[in-house]
């Protein structure tokens, strides 16, 4: 059984893994964005 052939031809597997890749990508983006914002925070930008 060729897993690559099965992955491309079965829409349930393809859509599931595509959706999972999008969710993991968004999680990584927001983690990096959050860390970037923390590292580049200045005392002047804080609102009271």
C-alpha distance matrix in Angstrom:
0.0 3.8 6.1 9.0 8.3 7.8 10.8 12.9 12.5 13.1 16.8 17.3 14.9 16.4 19.9 19.7 18.7 21.1 23.8 23.2 23.5 26.7 28.2 27.6 29.0 32.1 32.6 32.6 34.9 37.4 37.3 38.2 40.7 42.4 42.7 44.1 46.6 47.8 48.3 50.2 52.4 56.1 58.9 60.4 57.4 57.8 59.5 62.0
3.8 0.0 3.8 5.6 5.4 6.2 8.7 10.3 10.8 12.2 15.6 16.5 13.8 14.4 18.2 18.3 16.8 18.8 21.9 21.4 21.2 24.4 26.2 25.4 26.5 29.7 30.4 30.2 32.3 35.0 35.1 35.7 38.1 40.0 40.4 41.5 44.1 45.4 45.8 47.6 49.8 53.5 56.5 57.9 54.9 55.4 57.2 59.8
6.1 3.8 0.0 3.8 5.4 4.9 5.9 8.6 9.9 10.4 13.4 13.8 10.7 11.5 15.2 14.9 13.2 15.5 18.4 17.7 17.6 20.9 22.5 21.8 23.0 26.1 26.8 26.6 28.9 31.4 31.5 32.3 34.7 36.5 36.9 38.1 40.6 41.9 42.4 44.2 46.4 50.1 53.0 54.4 51.4 51.9 53.6 56.2
9.0 5.6 3.8 0.0 3.8 5.4 5.0 6.3 8.6 10.2 12.6 13.8 10.8 10.3 14.1 14.6 12.5 13.9 17.3 17.0 16.3 19.3 21.5 20.8 21.5 24.7 25.7 25.4 27.2 30.1 30.4 30.9 33.1 35.2 35.7 36.6 39.1 40.7 41.0 42.6 44.9 48.6 51.6 52.8 49.8 50.5 52.3 55.0
8.3 5.4 5.4 3.8 0.0 3.8 5.5 5.3 6.2 8.6 11.5 13.4 11.2 10.7 14.5 15.6 14.3 15.5 18.8 19.1 18.7 21.3 23.7 23.5 24.1 27.1 28.4 28.3 30.0 32.7 33.4 33.9 35.9 38.1 38.8 39.6 42.0 43.7 44.2 45.6 47.8 51.5 54.5 55.6 52.5 53.2 54.8 57.5
7.8 6.2 4.9 5.4 3.8 0.0 3.8 5.6 5.3 5.9 9.4 10.5 8.3 9.0 12.6 13.2 12.6 14.3 17.2 17.4 17.7 20.4 22.3 22.4 23.5 26.2 27.3 27.7 29.5 32.0 32.6 33.5 35.5 37.4 38.3 39.4 41.6 43.1 43.9 45.5 47.5 51.2 54.0 55.2 52.0 52.4 53.9 56.4
10.8 8.7 5.9 5.0 5.5 3.8 0.0 3.8 5.7 5.7 7.9 8.8 6.0 5.8 9.6 10.2 9.0 10.6 13.6 13.9 14.0 16.6 18.6 18.7 19.7 22.5 23.7 24.0 25.8 28.2 28.9 29.9 31.8 33.7 34.6 35.7 37.9 39.5 40.3 41.8 43.7 47.4 50.3 51.4 48.2 48.7 50.1 52.7
12.9 10.3 8.6 6.3 5.3 5.6 3.8 0.0 3.8 5.9 7.3 9.8 8.1 6.2 9.7 11.7 10.7 11.0 14.3 15.4 15.0 17.1 19.6 20.1 20.4 23.1 24.8 25.1 26.3 29.0 30.1 30.7 32.3 34.6 35.7 36.3 38.5 40.4 41.1 42.3 44.4 48.0 50.9 51.8 48.5 49.2 50.6 53.4
12.5 10.8 9.9 8.6 6.2 5.3 5.7 3.8 0.0 3.8 6.2 9.0 8.5 7.8 10.8 12.8 12.9 13.4 16.2 17.6 17.8 19.7 22.0 22.8 23.4 25.8 27.5 28.2 29.4 31.8 33.0 33.9 35.4 37.5 38.8 39.6 41.5 43.4 44.4 45.6 47.4 51.1 53.9 54.7 51.4 52.0 53.2 55.8
13.1 12.2 10.4 10.2 8.6 5.9 5.7 5.9 3.8 0.0 3.8 5.6 5.6 6.2 8.7 10.1 11.0 12.2 14.3 15.6 16.6 18.4 20.2 21.3 22.4 24.5 26.0 27.0 28.5 30.5 31.7 33.0 34.4 36.2 37.7 38.8 40.5 42.3 43.5 44.8 46.4 50.1 52.8 53.7 50.3 50.6 51.7 54.2
16.8 15.6 13.4 12.6 11.5 9.4 7.9 7.3 6.2 3.8 0.0 3.8 5.5 4.9 5.8 8.2 9.9 10.1 11.8 13.8 15.0 16.1 18.0 19.6 20.6 22.2 24.0 25.4 26.4 28.3 29.9 31.2 32.3 34.1 35.9 36.9 38.3 40.3 41.7 42.8 44.2 47.9 50.5 51.2 47.7 48.0 48.9 51.4
17.3 16.5 13.8 13.8 13.4 10.5 8.8 9.8 9.0 5.6 3.8 0.0 3.8 5.5 5.4 6.0 8.6 9.8 10.6 12.1 14.1 15.4 16.5 18.2 19.8 21.2 22.5 24.2 25.6 27.2 28.5 30.3 31.4 32.9 34.6 36.0 37.3 39.0 40.6 41.9 43.2 46.9 49.3 50.2 46.7 46.7 47.6 49.9
14.9 13.8 10.7 10.8 11.2 8.3 6.0 8.1 8.5 5.6 5.5 3.8 0.0 3.8 5.6 5.1 6.1 8.4 9.9 10.5 12.1 14.2 15.4 16.3 18.0 20.0 21.0 22.3 24.1 25.8 26.8 28.4 29.9 31.4 32.9 34.3 35.9 37.4 38.8 40.3 41.8 45.5 48.1 49.2 45.8 45.9 47.1 49.4
16.4 14.4 11.5 10.3 10.7 9.0 5.8 6.2 7.8 6.2 4.9 5.5 3.8 0.0 3.8 5.5 5.4 6.0 8.5 9.9 10.5 12.2 14.3 15.3 16.2 18.3 20.0 20.9 22.3 24.4 25.7 26.8 28.2 30.1 31.6 32.6 34.3 36.1 37.4 38.6 40.2 43.9 46.6 47.5 44.1 44.5 45.7 48.3
19.9 18.2 15.2 14.1 14.5 12.6 9.6 9.7 10.8 8.7 5.8 5.4 5.6 3.8 0.0 3.8 5.6 5.0 6.0 8.4 9.7 10.4 12.2 14.1 15.0 16.4 18.3 19.8 20.8 22.5 24.2 25.7 26.6 28.3 30.2 31.2 32.6 34.5 36.0 37.1 38.5 42.1 44.7 45.4 41.9 42.2 43.2 45.6
19.7 18.3 14.9 14.6 15.6 13.2 10.2 11.7 12.8 10.1 8.2 6.0 5.1 5.5 3.8 0.0 3.8 5.5 5.2 6.1 8.6 10.0 10.7 12.3 14.1 15.5 16.6 18.4 19.9 21.4 22.6 24.4 25.7 27.0 28.7 30.2 31.5 33.1 34.7 36.1 37.4 41.1 43.5 44.5 41.1 41.1 42.1 44.4
18.7 16.8 13.2 12.5 14.3 12.6 9.0 10.7 12.9 11.0 9.9 8.6 6.1 5.4 5.6 3.8 0.0 3.8 5.4 4.9 6.0 8.6 9.8 10.3 11.9 14.1 15.1 16.2 18.0 19.9 20.8 22.3 23.9 25.4 26.8 28.2 29.9 31.4 32.7 34.2 35.8 39.5 42.1 43.3 40.0 40.2 41.5 44.0
21.1 18.8 15.5 13.9 15.5 14.3 10.6 11.0 13.4 12.2 10.1 9.8 8.4 6.0 5.0 5.5 3.8 0.0 3.8 5.4 5.1 6.3 8.8 9.9 10.4 12.4 14.3 15.3 16.4 18.5 20.0 21.1 22.3 24.2 25.8 26.8 28.4 30.3 31.6 32.7 34.3 38.0 40.7 41.5 38.2 38.6 39.9 42.5
23.8 21.9 18.4 17.3 18.8 17.2 13.6 14.3 16.2 14.3 11.8 10.6 9.9 8.5 6.0 5.2 5.4 3.8 0.0 3.8 5.4 5.1 6.3 8.6 9.7 10.7 12.4 14.3 15.3 16.7 18.4 20.1 20.9 22.5 24.5 25.6 26.8 28.7 30.3 31.5 32.7 36.3 38.8 39.7 36.2 36.4 37.4 39.9
23.2 21.4 17.7 17.0 19.1 17.4 13.9 15.4 17.6 15.6 13.8 12.1 10.5 9.9 8.4 6.1 4.9 5.4 3.8 0.0 3.8 5.4 5.1 6.1 8.4 9.9 10.6 12.3 14.1 15.5 16.5 18.4 19.8 21.0 22.6 24.2 25.6 27.1 28.6 30.2 31.5 35.2 37.6 38.8 35.5 35.5 36.8 39.2
23.5 21.2 17.6 16.3 18.7 17.7 14.0 15.0 17.8 16.6 15.0 14.1 12.1 10.5 9.7 8.6 6.0 5.1 5.4 3.8 0.0 3.8 5.5 5.2 6.0 8.6 9.8 10.5 12.1 14.3 15.2 16.4 18.0 19.8 21.1 22.2 24.1 25.7 26.9 28.3 30.0 33.7 36.4 37.5 34.3 34.7 36.2 38.9
26.7 24.4 20.9 19.3 21.3 20.4 16.6 17.1 19.7 18.4 16.1 15.4 14.2 12.2 10.4 10.0 8.6 6.3 5.1 5.4 3.8 0.0 3.8 5.5 5.0 6.2 8.6 9.9 10.4 12.3 14.2 15.4 16.2 18.1 20.0 20.8 22.2 24.2 25.7 26.7 28.1 31.8 34.4 35.3 31.9 32.3 33.6 36.3
28.2 26.2 22.5 21.5 23.7 22.3 18.6 19.6 22.0 20.2 18.0 16.5 15.4 14.3 12.2 10.7 9.8 8.8 6.3 5.1 5.5 3.8 0.0 3.8 5.4 5.1 6.2 8.7 9.8 10.7 12.3 14.3 15.2 16.4 18.4 19.8 20.9 22.5 24.4 25.6 26.7 30.4 32.8 33.9 30.5 30.5 31.8 34.2
27.6 25.4 21.8 20.8 23.5 22.4 18.7 20.1 22.8 21.3 19.6 18.2 16.3 15.3 14.1 12.3 10.3 9.9 8.6 6.1 5.2 5.5 3.8 0.0 3.8 5.4 5.0 6.2 8.6 10.0 10.5 12.3 14.1 15.2 16.6 18.2 19.9 21.1 22.6 24.2 25.7 29.4 32.0 33.3 30.2 30.3 31.9 34.4
29.0 26.5 23.0 21.5 24.1 23.5 19.7 20.4 23.4 22.4 20.6 19.8 18.0 16.2 15.0 14.1 11.9 10.4 9.7 8.4 6.0 5.0 5.4 3.8 0.0 3.8 5.4 5.2 6.1 8.7 9.9 10.7 12.1 14.1 15.5 16.4 18.2 20.0 21.1 22.4 24.1 27.8 30.6 31.7 28.5 29.1 30.8 33.6
32.1 29.7 26.1 24.7 27.1 26.2 22.5 23.1 25.8 24.5 22.2 21.2 20.0 18.3 16.4 15.5 14.1 12.4 10.7 9.9 8.6 6.2 5.1 5.4 3.8 0.0 3.8 5.4 5.0 6.2 8.5 9.9 10.3 12.0 14.2 15.1 16.2 18.2 19.9 20.8 22.1 25.7 28.3 29.2 25.9 26.3 27.7 30.4
32.6 30.4 26.8 25.7 28.4 27.3 23.7 24.8 27.5 26.0 24.0 22.5 21.0 20.0 18.3 16.6 15.1 14.3 12.4 10.6 9.8 8.6 6.2 5.0 5.4 3.8 0.0 3.8 5.5 5.3 6.1 8.6 9.8 10.5 12.3 14.1 15.3 16.5 18.3 19.9 21.0 24.7 27.1 28.5 25.4 25.3 27.0 29.4
32.6 30.2 26.6 25.4 28.3 27.7 24.0 25.1 28.2 27.0 25.4 24.2 22.3 20.9 19.8 18.4 16.2 15.3 14.3 12.3 10.5 9.9 8.7 6.2 5.2 5.4 3.8 0.0 3.8 5.5 5.1 6.2 8.4 9.9 10.7 12.1 14.2 15.4 16.5 18.2 19.9 23.7 26.4 27.9 25.0 25.4 27.4 30.1
34.9 32.3 28.9 27.2 30.0 29.5 25.8 26.3 29.4 28.5 26.4 25.6 24.1 22.3 20.8 19.9 18.0 16.4 15.3 14.1 12.1 10.4 9.8 8.6 6.1 5.0 5.5 3.8 0.0 3.8 5.5 5.3 6.0 8.5 10.0 10.4 12.1 14.3 15.4 16.3 18.1 21.7 24.6 25.6 22.6 23.3 25.3 28.3
37.4 35.0 31.4 30.1 32.7 32.0 28.2 29.0 31.8 30.5 28.3 27.2 25.8 24.4 22.5 21.4 19.9 18.5 16.7 15.5 14.3 12.3 10.7 10.0 8.7 6.2 5.3 5.5 3.8 0.0 3.8 5.4 4.8 5.9 8.4 9.5 10.2 12.1 14.0 15.1 16.0 19.7 22.2 23.4 20.2 20.5 22.3 25.0
37.3 35.1 31.5 30.4 33.4 32.6 28.9 30.1 33.0 31.7 29.9 28.5 26.8 25.7 24.2 22.6 20.8 20.0 18.4 16.5 15.2 14.2 12.3 10.5 9.9 8.5 6.1 5.1 5.5 3.8 0.0 3.8 5.5 5.2 6.2 8.5 10.0 10.7 12.3 14.3 15.5 19.3 21.7 23.4 20.6 20.7 22.9 25.4
38.2 35.7 32.3 30.9 33.9 33.5 29.9 30.7 33.9 33.0 31.2 30.3 28.4 26.8 25.7 24.4 22.3 21.1 20.1 18.4 16.4 15.4 14.3 12.3 10.7 9.9 8.6 6.2 5.3 5.4 3.8 0.0 3.8 5.5 5.2 6.0 8.6 9.9 10.5 12.1 14.1 17.8 20.8 22.4 19.8 20.5 23.0 25.9
40.7 38.1 34.7 33.1 35.9 35.5 31.8 32.3 35.4 34.4 32.3 31.4 29.9 28.2 26.6 25.7 23.9 22.3 20.9 19.8 18.0 16.2 15.2 14.1 12.1 10.3 9.8 8.4 6.0 4.8 5.5 3.8 0.0 3.8 5.5 5.1 6.1 8.6 9.9 10.5 12.0 15.7 18.6 19.7 16.8 17.7 20.0 23.1
42.4 40.0 36.5 35.2 38.1 37.4 33.7 34.6 37.5 36.2 34.1 32.9 31.4 30.1 28.3 27.0 25.4 24.2 22.5 21.0 19.8 18.1 16.4 15.2 14.1 12.0 10.5 9.9 8.5 5.9 5.2 5.5 3.8 0.0 3.8 5.4 5.2 6.2 8.7 10.0 10.6 14.3 16.7 18.3 15.5 15.6 17.9 20.6
42.7 40.4 36.9 35.7 38.8 38.3 34.6 35.7 38.8 37.7 35.9 34.6 32.9 31.6 30.2 28.7 26.8 25.8 24.5 22.6 21.1 20.0 18.4 16.6 15.5 14.2 12.3 10.7 10.0 8.4 6.2 5.2 5.5 3.8 0.0 3.8 5.5 5.1 6.2 8.6 10.0 13.7 16.3 18.4 16.2 16.5 19.4 22.1
44.1 41.5 38.1 36.6 39.6 39.4 35.7 36.3 39.6 38.8 36.9 36.0 34.3 32.6 31.2 30.2 28.2 26.8 25.6 24.2 22.2 20.8 19.8 18.2 16.4 15.1 14.1 12.1 10.4 9.5 8.5 6.0 5.1 5.4 3.8 0.0 3.8 5.5 5.2 6.2 8.5 12.1 15.3 16.8 14.6 15.8 18.8 21.9
46.6 44.1 40.6 39.1 42.0 41.6 37.9 38.5 41.5 40.5 38.3 37.3 35.9 34.3 32.6 31.5 29.9 28.4 26.8 25.6 24.1 22.2 20.9 19.9 18.2 16.2 15.3 14.2 12.1 10.2 10.0 8.6 6.1 5.2 5.5 3.8 0.0 3.8 5.5 5.2 5.9 9.6 12.5 13.8 11.3 12.2 15.1 18.2
47.8 45.4 41.9 40.7 43.7 43.1 39.5 40.4 43.4 42.3 40.3 39.0 37.4 36.1 34.5 33.1 31.4 30.3 28.7 27.1 25.7 24.2 22.5 21.1 20.0 18.2 16.5 15.4 14.3 12.1 10.7 9.9 8.6 6.2 5.1 5.5 3.8 0.0 3.8 5.5 5.3 9.0 11.3 13.6 11.6 11.8 15.0 17.6
48.3 45.8 42.4 41.0 44.2 43.9 40.3 41.1 44.4 43.5 41.7 40.6 38.8 37.4 36.0 34.7 32.7 31.6 30.3 28.6 26.9 25.7 24.4 22.6 21.1 19.9 18.3 16.5 15.4 14.0 12.3 10.5 9.9 8.7 6.2 5.2 5.5 3.8 0.0 3.8 5.7 8.8 11.7 14.1 12.8 13.7 17.3 20.0
50.2 47.6 44.2 42.6 45.6 45.5 41.8 42.3 45.6 44.8 42.8 41.9 40.3 38.6 37.1 36.1 34.2 32.7 31.5 30.2 28.3 26.7 25.6 24.2 22.4 20.8 19.9 18.2 16.3 15.1 14.3 12.1 10.5 10.0 8.6 6.2 5.2 5.5 3.8 0.0 3.8 6.4 10.0 11.5 10.2 12.0 15.5 18.6
52.4 49.8 46.4 44.9 47.8 47.5 43.7 44.4 47.4 46.4 44.2 43.2 41.8 40.2 38.5 37.4 35.8 34.3 32.7 31.5 30.0 28.1 26.7 25.7 24.1 22.1 21.0 19.9 18.1 16.0 15.5 14.1 12.0 10.6 10.0 8.5 5.9 5.3 5.7 3.8 0.0 3.8 6.8 8.6 7.1 8.3 12.0 14.9
56.1 53.5 50.1 48.6 51.5 51.2 47.4 48.0 51.1 50.1 47.9 46.9 45.5 43.9 42.1 41.1 39.5 38.0 36.3 35.2 33.7 31.8 30.4 29.4 27.8 25.7 24.7 23.7 21.7 19.7 19.3 17.8 15.7 14.3 13.7 12.1 9.6 9.0 8.8 6.4 3.8 0.0 3.8 5.4 5.6 7.4 11.0 13.8
58.9 56.5 53.0 51.6 54.5 54.0 50.3 50.9 53.9 52.8 50.5 49.3 48.1 46.6 44.7 43.5 42.1 40.7 38.8 37.6 36.4 34.4 32.8 32.0 30.6 28.3 27.1 26.4 24.6 22.2 21.7 20.8 18.6 16.7 16.3 15.3 12.5 11.3 11.7 10.0 6.8 3.8 0.0 3.8 5.5 5.8 9.2 11.2
60.4 57.9 54.4 52.8 55.6 55.2 51.4 51.8 54.7 53.7 51.2 50.2 49.2 47.5 45.4 44.5 43.3 41.5 39.7 38.8 37.5 35.3 33.9 33.3 31.7 29.2 28.5 27.9 25.6 23.4 23.4 22.4 19.7 18.3 18.4 16.8 13.8 13.6 14.1 11.5 8.6 5.4 3.8 0.0 3.8 5.6 8.1 10.5
57.4 54.9 51.4 49.8 52.5 52.0 48.2 48.5 51.4 50.3 47.7 46.7 45.8 44.1 41.9 41.1 40.0 38.2 36.2 35.5 34.3 31.9 30.5 30.2 28.5 25.9 25.4 25.0 22.6 20.2 20.6 19.8 16.8 15.5 16.2 14.6 11.3 11.6 12.8 10.2 7.1 5.6 5.5 3.8 0.0 3.8 6.4 9.8
57.8 55.4 51.9 50.5 53.2 52.4 48.7 49.2 52.0 50.6 48.0 46.7 45.9 44.5 42.2 41.1 40.2 38.6 36.4 35.5 34.7 32.3 30.5 30.3 29.1 26.3 25.3 25.4 23.3 20.5 20.7 20.5 17.7 15.6 16.5 15.8 12.2 11.8 13.7 12.0 8.3 7.4 5.8 5.6 3.8 0.0 3.8 6.7
59.5 57.2 53.6 52.3 54.8 53.9 50.1 50.6 53.2 51.7 48.9 47.6 47.1 45.7 43.2 42.1 41.5 39.9 37.4 36.8 36.2 33.6 31.8 31.9 30.8 27.7 27.0 27.4 25.3 22.3 22.9 23.0 20.0 17.9 19.4 18.8 15.1 15.0 17.3 15.5 12.0 11.0 9.2 8.1 6.4 3.8 0.0 3.8
62.0 59.8 56.2 55.0 57.5 56.4 52.7 53.4 55.8 54.2 51.4 49.9 49.4 48.3 45.6 44.4 44.0 42.5 39.9 39.2 38.9 36.3 34.2 34.4 33.6 30.4 29.4 30.1 28.3 25.0 25.4 25.9 23.1 20.6 22.1 21.9 18.2 17.6 20.0 18.6 14.9 13.8 11.2 10.5 9.8 6.7 3.8 0.0
